[in-house]
Amino acid sequence: MSDAPAVKKKFSNKGLEFIDWLLGRYPDKQAALLPVLRLAEEEFGNIDNDSVMLVAETLELSPGYVWGVLTFYTHYRREGDGKYLLQVCSTLPCALRGCRDIQHRLEEKLGIEAGETTEDGLFTLKKVECLGSCDTAPVVQVNEKYHENLDIEELDKLLETLRD
Amino acid sequence: MTEIKPEKFEKVLTKYVDQEGSASLDFYRGHGGYEAAERALKKLKPDEVIETVKNSNLRGRGGAGFPCGRKWSFVPKDTDKPKYLVVNADESEPGTFKDRVIMERDPHQLIEGSLISAYALGSHICYIYIRGEYYDAFLSMQKAIDEAYEAGILGKNVLGTGFRLDMTMHRGAGAYICGEETGLLSSLEGKRGLPKIKPPFPAVEGLFRCPTVVNNVETLACVTHIFDRGVDWFKSIGPPEGPGPKLLCVSGHVERPGTYEVPMGINLLDLVNDHAGGIWKGNKLKAIIPGGSSAKILAAEECDVGMDYESLAAKDTMLGSGGVIVMDNKTDMVEALYNILRFYAHESCGQCTPCREGTGWLQKICGRILHGDGRPEDPDMMLDLSKKMCGRTICVLADAAAFPCESIVSKFRAEFDEKIAAGDGHERTVHLGGPLVQPGALSAHNQERLDELQGGY
């Protein structure tokens, strides 16, 4: 279609190889959607409109469909997210062990509320549901990594490490 | 009930998890790993494998507790379609973190159990659907799978038997509903994780409309040990109608939260006191949710109970996912329930009206009670709503919200009534980390949302 919007992004060669491998693991292309969205997230840092267009083209799906699936899930990094995504678990087992103090401390130290990003683009703060780490509550997931058994002192240290 | 004394019980699922290198294939094989699968694949016919699992009375460890062997036997034998084995590693029920230990620290026992299961089902493709947040577990599983391919344990000629099995890790992306088996299959097909009406059951028409068995991580790890140590060993642990070693996750107000491998049927108070070190800070026990946040709560005086399917059912609750959430006497039950209801309202997929609306209404009503704007009729309204949400939806997420609501409101009614009577703007000390709403402490944005919340429905 000549009037289709041009896809501005490209996967790396390594990424394309991975997609080839992936497509061999499923009976149809659509099934590879979640892993290919992950790949886009890894290669571009987050998933924006251009990434959606690229993923849609790669898997022969409509961009609208890809948006629909993407927005159903909460764990993909989206456009505008900071370098560090701080996800504070707020579900009952963490709440019983003081996650609210952790949340308040982060809001205070970063000067933002849950759902917001610091002006320097370094931190995005999110309040999330159960991270499945209730025995080491309270827990904050920073990008992929879990930081467990946190208290205020360790939280402050963690923020300093991330800022450096 | 067969009584197993703790000192006679030998851990198998978590036997090696504290040892260095426990996740590697060398370590696993050095401790007898893959011998059970080799024996099963070489000496038993697929039907005999299914019979063995049936005889073991292994019940699913994911939440529903369905007999595993029976589930396997529903897969049609005379079909041209491919059959799929899907491992449910979505572990998303609040209070549950047991599968993570297996996947991070001893992943090969899951691969071995999956191998045996796939052989029994005649399945050549296995997907492990793991929640997106579990990145370390994903890496550990992927490494184990790579090792297994390299060693000829997976691939075209499994353990030299000619059996073929491909295994693929598939990461989710943050949706509780994908732990529900049909929601999981939707997600695996590259769709939103929307549950589907049953029947058809996945065993007949599941992934890509082909026969599919979905098993929990711990269930499949148990399969490994059933073939390693035998059915009699397995059945000697706990009540014979639902026996075996069980991973229980203890969280909340205890001295030592953690995953404990115990004989099925262990007394709940013994678990909390002996294993988890008792209630923290010398406080007293108030209540325990025994099987993940969707299980009905047990008040302190009801907690002298065996942790097995039947004993908990007799107390009108369930073993569920084995997530034991302990609350001490300072816990505000209205706030605890509000937290649970917020979770389910957030995670409802929105397909069914009783769930989409019901979970939101329950959260709002509980929220206004918590924030001092409750009305005298609210607790009864919550009970009524809970009743009307159950059994009216495609999946059981609505029931999962209604169970804790119904049980907490009825067992701790006085706390709800008290908050309502105390009325607007009274000073509250909320145990879960300081005052919830300090006058003037909220930003305009949050105040707006709170007002919305308190506006009722």
Interface residues (C-beta under 8 A of the other chain):
Chain A: R25 P27 D28 Q30 A31 A32 L33 L34 P35 L37 R38 L59 G68 V69 F72 Y73 T74 H75 Y76 S90 T91 L92 P93 A95 L96 R97 G98 C99 R100 D101 H104 E113 V128 E129 C130 L131 G132 S133 C134 D135 T136 A137 Q141 E144 K145 Y146
Chain B: P82 E91 S92 E93 P94 G95 T96 F97 R100 R131 G132 E133 Y134 Y135 D136 D166 T168 H170 R171 G172 A173 G174 A175 Y176 S187 L188 E189 G190 K191 R192 G193 F208 C249 V250 S251 G252 H253 P257 G258 T259 S293 G323 I325 M327 T331 E335 A336 N339 I340 F343 H346 E347 L432 G433 G434 S443 H445 N446
